[in-house]
Amino acid sequence: MKTYRTKLAPGGRIVVPAALRKAMGLEVGDEILLRLEGGEARLYTREQAIRRAQELVRRYVPEGESLVDELLEDRRREVEQEEAEAAESAAWQAKHKAAQ
């Protein structure tokens, strides 16, 4: 593992050395993420951060389960309940308006 040296410039800017940019596949304008871990700054590409998050989630989601499918099903049930409540409320309002 190679250590690179750089300096903090005015405005908090740092220069990522060319060899490190090349090793990480970084180009001018690429988005990078900095994370503070145990008092150390870690540099990630967006793709690395996404891959890491996916690996973390995989630990808790059984093989073959889809969180997206579960979320969509939950949302469908919520919409059905909201629609039923809205219809019930509209019927109640219509009944009481007619009684006036």
mmCIF file of the C-alpha atoms, coordinates in Angstrom:
data_MODEL
# 
_entry.id   MODEL 
# 
loop_
_atom_site.group_PDB 
_atom_site.id 
_atom_site.type_symbol 
_atom_site.label_atom_id 
_atom_site.label_alt_id 
_atom_site.label_comp_id 
_atom_site.label_asym_id 
_atom_site.label_entity_id 
_atom_site.label_seq_id 
_atom_site.pdbx_PDB_ins_code 
_atom_site.Cartn_x 
_atom_site.Cartn_y 
_atom_site.Cartn_z 
_atom_site.occupancy 
_atom_site.B_iso_or_equiv 
_atom_site.pdbx_formal_charge 
_atom_site.auth_seq_id 
_atom_site.auth_comp_id 
_atom_site.auth_asym_id 
_atom_site.auth_atom_id 
_atom_site.pdbx_PDB_model_num 
ATOM 1   C CA . MET A 1 1   ? 0.000   0.000   0.000   1.00 0.00 ? 1   MET A CA 1 
ATOM 2   C CA . LYS A 1 2   ? 1.490   3.311   -1.106  1.00 0.00 ? 2   LYS A CA 1 
ATOM 3   C CA . THR A 1 3   ? 1.120   6.536   0.855   1.00 0.00 ? 3   THR A CA 1 
ATOM 4   C CA . TYR A 1 4   ? 0.796   9.795   -1.058  1.00 0.00 ? 4   TYR A CA 1 
ATOM 5   C CA . ARG A 1 5   ? 1.712   13.211  0.301   1.00 0.00 ? 5   ARG A CA 1 
ATOM 6   C CA . THR A 1 6   ? -0.198  16.373  -0.538  1.00 0.00 ? 6   THR A CA 1 
ATOM 7   C CA . LYS A 1 7   ? -0.817  19.763  1.052   1.00 0.00 ? 7   LYS A CA 1 
ATOM 8   C CA . LEU A 1 8   ? -3.959  21.492  2.145   1.00 0.00 ? 8   LEU A CA 1 
ATOM 9   C CA . ALA A 1 9   ? -4.406  24.577  -0.042  1.00 0.00 ? 9   ALA A CA 1 
ATOM 10  C CA . PRO A 1 10  ? -6.373  27.748  0.658   1.00 0.00 ? 10  PRO A CA 1 
ATOM 11  C CA . GLY A 1 11  ? -10.097 27.158  0.900   1.00 0.00 ? 11  GLY A CA 1 
ATOM 12  C CA . GLY A 1 12  ? -9.560  23.602  2.179   1.00 0.00 ? 12  GLY A CA 1 
ATOM 13  C CA . ARG A 1 13  ? -8.586  22.261  -1.245  1.00 0.00 ? 13  ARG A CA 1 
ATOM 14  C CA . ILE A 1 14  ? -6.421  19.207  -1.645  1.00 0.00 ? 14  ILE A CA 1 
ATOM 15  C CA . VAL A 1 15  ? -4.750  17.856  -4.752  1.00 0.00 ? 15  VAL A CA 1 
ATOM 16  C CA . VAL A 1 16  ? -5.172  14.139  -5.350  1.00 0.00 ? 16  VAL A CA 1 
ATOM 17  C CA . PRO A 1 17  ? -1.831  13.003  -6.795  1.00 0.00 ? 17  PRO A CA 1 
ATOM 18  C CA . ALA A 1 18  ? -1.895  11.835  -10.434 1.00 0.00 ? 18  ALA A CA 1 
ATOM 19  C CA . ALA A 1 19  ? -0.802  8.281   -9.585  1.00 0.00 ? 19  ALA A CA 1 
ATOM 20  C CA . LEU A 1 20  ? -3.680  7.930   -7.114  1.00 0.00 ? 20  LEU A CA 1 
ATOM 21  C CA . ARG A 1 21  ? -6.187  9.430   -9.576  1.00 0.00 ? 21  ARG A CA 1 
ATOM 22  C CA . LYS A 1 22  ? -4.990  6.984   -12.221 1.00 0.00 ? 22  LYS A CA 1 
ATOM 23  C CA . ALA A 1 23  ? -5.157  4.001   -9.842  1.00 0.00 ? 23  ALA A CA 1 
ATOM 24  C CA . MET A 1 24  ? -8.724  4.942   -8.870  1.00 0.00 ? 24  MET A CA 1 
ATOM 25  C CA . GLY A 1 25  ? -9.782  5.748   -12.436 1.00 0.00 ? 25  GLY A CA 1 
ATOM 26  C CA . LEU A 1 26  ? -10.576 9.367   -11.537 1.00 0.00 ? 26  LEU A CA 1 
ATOM 27  C CA . GLU A 1 27  ? -10.915 12.069  -14.151 1.00 0.00 ? 27  GLU A CA 1 
ATOM 28  C CA . VAL A 1 28  ? -11.360 15.819  -13.865 1.00 0.00 ? 28  VAL A CA 1 
ATOM 29  C CA . GLY A 1 29  ? -14.946 16.559  -12.833 1.00 0.00 ? 29  GLY A CA 1 
ATOM 30  C CA . ASP A 1 30  ? -15.622 13.114  -11.315 1.00 0.00 ? 30  ASP A CA 1 
ATOM 31  C CA . GLU A 1 31  ? -17.566 13.098  -8.071  1.00 0.00 ? 31  GLU A CA 1 
ATOM 32  C CA . ILE A 1 32  ? -15.693 11.698  -5.096  1.00 0.00 ? 32  ILE A CA 1 
ATOM 33  C CA . LEU A 1 33  ? -16.776 11.097  -1.540  1.00 0.00 ? 33  LEU A CA 1 
ATOM 34  C CA . LEU A 1 34  ? -14.767 11.708  1.607   1.00 0.00 ? 34  LEU A CA 1 
ATOM 35  C CA . ARG A 1 35  ? -15.704 9.811   4.754   1.00 0.00 ? 35  ARG A CA 1 
ATOM 36  C CA . LEU A 1 36  ? -14.322 10.273  8.242   1.00 0.00 ? 36  LEU A CA 1 
ATOM 37  C CA . GLU A 1 37  ? -13.633 6.825   9.745   1.00 0.00 ? 37  GLU A CA 1 
ATOM 38  C CA . GLY A 1 38  ? -11.844 6.479   13.026  1.00 0.00 ? 38  GLY A CA 1 
ATOM 39  C CA . GLY A 1 39  ? -10.287 9.916   12.688  1.00 0.00 ? 39  GLY A CA 1 
ATOM 40  C CA . GLU A 1 40  ? -9.040  9.177   9.140   1.00 0.00 ? 40  GLU A CA 1 
ATOM 41  C CA . ALA A 1 41  ? -10.360 10.623  5.898   1.00 0.00 ? 41  ALA A CA 1 
ATOM 42  C CA . ARG A 1 42  ? -11.184 7.948   3.319   1.00 0.00 ? 42  ARG A CA 1 
ATOM 43  C CA . LEU A 1 43  ? -11.617 8.762   -0.361  1.00 0.00 ? 43  LEU A CA 1 
ATOM 44  C CA . TYR A 1 44  ? -14.210 6.816   -2.375  1.00 0.00 ? 44  TYR A CA 1 
ATOM 45  C CA . THR A 1 45  ? -15.568 6.958   -5.868  1.00 0.00 ? 45  THR A CA 1 
ATOM 46  C CA . ARG A 1 46  ? -19.317 6.996   -6.121  1.00 0.00 ? 46  ARG A CA 1 
ATOM 47  C CA . GLU A 1 47  ? -19.255 3.474   -7.560  1.00 0.00 ? 47  GLU A CA 1 
ATOM 48  C CA . GLN A 1 48  ? -17.170 2.220   -4.632  1.00 0.00 ? 48  GLN A CA 1 
ATOM 49  C CA . ALA A 1 49  ? -19.590 3.766   -2.140  1.00 0.00 ? 49  ALA A CA 1 
ATOM 50  C CA . ILE A 1 50  ? -22.583 2.170   -3.885  1.00 0.00 ? 50  ILE A CA 1 
ATOM 51  C CA . ARG A 1 51  ? -20.854 -1.220  -3.983  1.00 0.00 ? 51  ARG A CA 1 
ATOM 52  C CA . ARG A 1 52  ? -20.022 -0.939  -0.287  1.00 0.00 ? 52  ARG A CA 1 
ATOM 53  C CA . ALA A 1 53  ? -23.625 -0.040  0.606   1.00 0.00 ? 53  ALA A CA 1 
ATOM 54  C CA . GLN A 1 54  ? -24.910 -2.983  -1.441  1.00 0.00 ? 54  GLN A CA 1 
ATOM 55  C CA . GLU A 1 55  ? -22.531 -5.349  0.355   1.00 0.00 ? 55  GLU A CA 1 
ATOM 56  C CA . LEU A 1 56  ? -23.722 -4.070  3.736   1.00 0.00 ? 56  LEU A CA 1 
ATOM 57  C CA . VAL A 1 57  ? -27.395 -4.520  2.828   1.00 0.00 ? 57  VAL A CA 1 
ATOM 58  C CA . ARG A 1 58  ? -26.776 -8.028  1.441   1.00 0.00 ? 58  ARG A CA 1 
ATOM 59  C CA . ARG A 1 59  ? -25.748 -9.146  4.917   1.00 0.00 ? 59  ARG A CA 1 
ATOM 60  C CA . TYR A 1 60  ? -29.303 -8.565  6.160   1.00 0.00 ? 60  TYR A CA 1 
ATOM 61  C CA . VAL A 1 61  ? -31.411 -9.513  3.143   1.00 0.00 ? 61  VAL A CA 1 
ATOM 62  C CA . PRO A 1 62  ? -31.884 -13.224 2.474   1.00 0.00 ? 62  PRO A CA 1 
ATOM 63  C CA . GLU A 1 63  ? -30.881 -14.495 -0.972  1.00 0.00 ? 63  GLU A CA 1 
ATOM 64  C CA . GLY A 1 64  ? -33.714 -14.177 -3.479  1.00 0.00 ? 64  GLY A CA 1 
ATOM 65  C CA . GLU A 1 65  ? -35.598 -11.460 -1.568  1.00 0.00 ? 65  GLU A CA 1 
ATOM 66  C CA . SER A 1 66  ? -36.149 -8.115  -3.231  1.00 0.00 ? 66  SER A CA 1 
ATOM 67  C CA . LEU A 1 67  ? -36.389 -5.042  -1.044  1.00 0.00 ? 67  LEU A CA 1 
ATOM 68  C CA . VAL A 1 68  ? -37.827 -3.159  -4.008  1.00 0.00 ? 68  VAL A CA 1 
ATOM 69  C CA . ASP A 1 69  ? -40.672 -5.654  -4.359  1.00 0.00 ? 69  ASP A CA 1 
ATOM 70  C CA . GLU A 1 70  ? -41.373 -5.471  -0.621  1.00 0.00 ? 70  GLU A CA 1 
ATOM 71  C CA . LEU A 1 71  ? -41.378 -1.674  -0.710  1.00 0.00 ? 71  LEU A CA 1 
ATOM 72  C CA . LEU A 1 72  ? -43.740 -1.581  -3.696  1.00 0.00 ? 72  LEU A CA 1 
ATOM 73  C CA . GLU A 1 73  ? -46.132 -4.035  -2.039  1.00 0.00 ? 73  GLU A CA 1 
ATOM 74  C CA . ASP A 1 74  ? -46.117 -1.998  1.192   1.00 0.00 ? 74  ASP A CA 1 
ATOM 75  C CA . ARG A 1 75  ? -46.811 1.175   -0.770  1.00 0.00 ? 75  ARG A CA 1 
ATOM 76  C CA . ARG A 1 76  ? -49.685 -0.486  -2.690  1.00 0.00 ? 76  ARG A CA 1 
ATOM 77  C CA . ARG A 1 77  ? -51.306 -1.508  0.612   1.00 0.00 ? 77  ARG A CA 1 
ATOM 78  C CA . GLU A 1 78  ? -50.878 2.036   1.963   1.00 0.00 ? 78  GLU A CA 1 
ATOM 79  C CA . VAL A 1 79  ? -52.490 3.512   -1.165  1.00 0.00 ? 79  VAL A CA 1 
ATOM 80  C CA . GLU A 1 80  ? -55.427 1.093   -0.888  1.00 0.00 ? 80  GLU A CA 1 
ATOM 81  C CA . GLN A 1 81  ? -55.915 2.048   2.758   1.00 0.00 ? 81  GLN A CA 1 
ATOM 82  C CA . GLU A 1 82  ? -55.645 5.780   1.978   1.00 0.00 ? 82  GLU A CA 1 
ATOM 83  C CA . GLU A 1 83  ? -58.202 5.429   -0.826  1.00 0.00 ? 83  GLU A CA 1 
ATOM 84  C CA . ALA A 1 84  ? -60.580 3.488   1.434   1.00 0.00 ? 84  ALA A CA 1 
ATOM 85  C CA . GLU A 1 85  ? -60.245 6.126   4.157   1.00 0.00 ? 85  GLU A CA 1 
ATOM 86  C CA . ALA A 1 86  ? -60.821 8.930   1.627   1.00 0.00 ? 86  ALA A CA 1 
ATOM 87  C CA . ALA A 1 87  ? -63.937 7.190   0.273   1.00 0.00 ? 87  ALA A CA 1 
ATOM 88  C CA . GLU A 1 88  ? -65.237 6.646   3.805   1.00 0.00 ? 88  GLU A CA 1 
ATOM 89  C CA . SER A 1 89  ? -64.618 10.302  4.655   1.00 0.00 ? 89  SER A CA 1 
ATOM 90  C CA . ALA A 1 90  ? -66.332 11.483  1.462   1.00 0.00 ? 90  ALA A CA 1 
ATOM 91  C CA . ALA A 1 91  ? -69.368 9.284   2.184   1.00 0.00 ? 91  ALA A CA 1 
ATOM 92  C CA . TRP A 1 92  ? -69.584 10.609  5.733   1.00 0.00 ? 92  TRP A CA 1 
ATOM 93  C CA . GLN A 1 93  ? -69.346 14.214  4.521   1.00 0.00 ? 93  GLN A CA 1 
ATOM 94  C CA . ALA A 1 94  ? -71.987 13.628  1.846   1.00 0.00 ? 94  ALA A CA 1 
ATOM 95  C CA . LYS A 1 95  ? -74.330 12.030  4.388   1.00 0.00 ? 95  LYS A CA 1 
ATOM 96  C CA . HIS A 1 96  ? -73.956 14.885  6.866   1.00 0.00 ? 96  HIS A CA 1 
ATOM 97  C CA . LYS A 1 97  ? -74.203 17.559  4.181   1.00 0.00 ? 97  LYS A CA 1 
ATOM 98  C CA . ALA A 1 98  ? -77.483 16.031  2.943   1.00 0.00 ? 98  ALA A CA 1 
ATOM 99  C CA . ALA A 1 99  ? -78.806 16.016  6.504   1.00 0.00 ? 99  ALA A CA 1 
ATOM 100 C CA . GLN A 1 100 ? -78.322 19.775  6.854   1.00 0.00 ? 100 GLN A CA 1 
# 
